[in-house]
Structure formats: C-alpha cells, structure tokens
Amino acid sequence: MAKIVTFGELMLRLQPDRFERFVQCDHVAFTFGGGEANVAVSLANYGMDAVYVTKLPTHSIGQAAVNSLRRYGVDTTRIVRGGDRVGIYYNEKGASQRGSVCIYDRAGSAIQKASPSDFDWDSIFEGVDWFHFTGITPALGENLVQITKEACEAAKKRGIKISCDLNYRGKLWTREAAREAMTMLCSYVDVCIANEEDAKDVFGIEAPATDITKGSLNRDGYQYVARTLAERFGFETVAITLRESRSASDNGWSAMLYRAAEDAFFFSKKYDLHIVDRVGGGDSFGGGLIYSLLSGKDPQQALEFAVAASALKHTVEGDYNMVSAAEVEKLAGGDGSGRIQR
C-alpha cells in the first residue's frame, strides 16, 4: 500500500444553515477542512496510507480537528501540537446567480506561527512514496515558505514524488509574492495541479480566448498553458481542472492532463453538476489523481477517476470527500444515474 504525506493548515469551518447569508443567520455548522487535509481524507477513503502533517493547539478545538481526520483513517501521529489557535474560515454558500463568500480569520494560527524546527522531515518521510502540498501553505508566511522548501528538499533527496496544487488565494498574498515563492518551490515538483485561473494568477501564463466569468473555456488554450508550465518547471505531469461556471448552483466540470515525456494531452468526459457544496472540489480531484497514478492507471484512466471523484465531492456537504473508490469507479465507468442503491 502506497504511503502519502500531505502538509498544510487544517481549519475550522463555520457556515450558516442551508443557503442563509451571514447577516441573517443565527447559528452556524461547525466542521473542519483545508486543502491538503482534504486530499489526505480522500486517499484514506480509497485505502491508501495517508499521513497528514500540520501544527495544532493542544486544547479541545485542536483535538477536535485531529479527531475529524482520525475518523476517516488518516494518520495523525505526525501532527505537531502547540500554539494557541486553530485558523477559521467562514463560508457562505452561494446559490443560483449569487456566488459563495469565504472570509478568513486565520492570523496567528498554530501552523502560521510554526518554525522549521517543528518538523523532522527525514523522519516524517521514512517509507513514504508521495508528498503533496498546495500554494495555500507557503502563502501563510515566509516561515511556511521555508518549511515547505525544506520538506521538498527532504522528499527530493529520498526520490519521493512531489505534487503541488497551485491554489492561488488572493486574500493571502499578492501575485508578486506568490510568483517568487512558487517559482522556487515548483522546481521540486513532479506533478502540477491547477485550475483555469491559477497559472495566470501565479505565473502570468494565460489561456487565450477564455473568459471564466462567462463560463467560456478554450480547450486549445489550456494545452498551451499545460505545455508552457511543463517546459518552464520540468513537470512530468500537468493536470488542469476546467470549470464552466453557469451559475453558483450549476457547473460544467471536466479536466485535462498533459504528459510531458510523450507531449500527450488527455481530456476527460464532462459532467453537468448541480452543486451541493463546491468547497474541496479541486482537492478531491487532486486526491483522485494521486490515488490513480499510484495505482498504476494509465493517463486517461487516471484523469477519468480524478474528475469523477471531484464530481461526487460536489454532492457532499463539507470539505472532505466522503466517497469510496468503488463509488468513483462506478461513476467513471458511466453510471451517473443517481438511482437508489438497494
């Protein structure tokens, strides 16, 4: 069984009931999530040995965060305990023509105040096959840029495959800061995951004839983006999710994958999604892709599994994708009827 380490911030998610707005709600749902943690949960649900690394306080909220991962089989033994607070994000779910709203309250969180000495990467990476991080983690501060760099160096030294989801967050850092840090970190990466905006926001690589606000995506343009990313950074594989945003409730969902060695492009089938919860959609794609590649699937099969996994995540409340590999395989194989299982 393959062993994967993911590293990032686990956050408390507070969300109004159903589709209420912040200004009208009088209670909120209390769950946890975060880019790399979401990937770890997906992998654990698929039967992989998923290890999550972060720093969390020892108080009850910190323990609740740890427990939220344990219940799905994620290895939490490498989580460092300390600091004073768990980062929070408030999520207001959009519907129809009203978009979702996300507000961060994560300054001073335990992981944001972490130091390189908190993490013994040589020990953490013992027996590990894959390391995954996202662009959200280095966005938390210069100390996290350094910690992530040290993790990548230790992983590369051991011959561990490294994947990164670019995941640009404009509320956390500027494009200039992101470009400087991610240019350095991407020199270690083998598999790059992005969406239709990330390459433009972080590296200034833009797909021509595309307007994401109108749901217009140019397939040829994203071939250019993927090939340019691979040439610039030496990526073995580039995967780009393609979201056609018709409204907050209904999207078209597909992806493409580029294999640099063969200069080959692969495109998935497209799903018409009626969205229950889109948070974690990209992370569920990443988890599906990592699982597929480690399982020996060919590029087309790997892409179809990852897109199907993410399509299912859009039907699940919360950050975590609580589906099995068998459920994903069923959808990827063409059964998207949604008929009741008896």
Buried (B, 14 or more C-beta within 10 A) or exposed (E): EBBBBBBBBBBBBBBBEEBBEBEEBEEBBEBBBBBBBBBBBBBBBBBBBBBBBBBBBEEEBBEBBBEBBEEBBBBBEBBBBBBEBBBBBBBBBBEEEBEBEEEBBBEEBBBBBBEBEBBEBEEBBEEBBBBBBBBBBBBBBEBBBBBBBEBBEBBBEBEBBBBBBBBBBEEBBEBEBBBBBBEBBBEBBBBBBBBBBBBBBBBEBBBEEBEBEEBEBBBEBBBBBBBBBBEEBEBBBBBBBBBBBBBBBBBBBBBBBBBBEEEEBBBBBBBEBEBEBBBBBBBBBBBBBBBBBBBEBEBEBBBBBBBBBBBBBBBBEBBBBBBEBEBBBBBBEEEBEEEEEE
